[in-house]
């Protein structure tokens, strides 16, 4: 039982010290973000107009321009439309 109390006490001290050292970090703003420090943005599929996360989208370079799609079906449909217009 004592070991559990010591572990809890040690954890509380650790969290307090971590908070003190991180809050006084020479005026730098420290933010924890998902996905390795990048903020993810929403992009719109040009076919179905659905918004998807950029990191989860399917992106294709078509005629030197980058497009983002929610699915492979939308990407295929868009490419077919582009080819038929050309």
N, C-alpha and C positions, 0 to 999 in steps of 0.2 A: 504494500500500500504506500509506503514511503517513496518508493521508486517512482510511482505514478505521480505523486505530488511534486517530487523534484523535477520530473520531466515537464509537467505543466508550468511550474515556476520558471524553469529555464526557457521554455518557449515564450512565456509572457515577457521576460527580460529581453530575449532576442528580438521580439517584435517591437518593443519600446526603443531599443537601441537602433534598430534598423530605421524606424520612423524619425528619430532624432538626427541621424546621420544623413538621411536622404532629404529631409526638409531643409537642412542648412547646407546645401550643396552649392555654395558660391553663387547663389542667385540664378542658377540654371533651372529651367523648367524640365522636370522629369515626368514623362507620361508613359504609361504602359499601354501598349496597343496590341491587338491581335495580329496575326499574320506577319510576325517579324518586323514590326515597327512601321509598317506602311498603312496609311488610311486607305480603305477601299472605297471606290466610287461606284455609283450606279451608272450604267450605260443602257441606251435604248436600242432594241433590236429594230432594224429598219423595215423588216417584213411585217411582224405581228405587233410592233410597238410596245412590247413587253420590256420592263426594266429589269435588268439582272446585274448582279455584282460583277465588276470587271474581271476579277480573278477567277470567277466561275463561268465566264462567258467563253464562247468559241469565237476566236478572232481570226479574220482572214484579210490578207492584203489583196485588193482587187483594183486594178488600174492605178496602182501607186497610192491608194487610199486605204486606211485601216477601218474595217467594219467589225462590229461585235454582234454576236447572235446568241439567242437563248438555247438553240438546239441545232443539231446537224441538218435537220429538215429545213429550217429557216435559211441556213447558210446555202444549202443546195438550191432552194427555190430562188434566192436572191441572185446567185450566180447564173441560173438559167434565165432570169429576167434580164440581167445585164447583157448576156450573150445574144439574146433575141433582139435587143435594142441596137446592138452594134452592127 
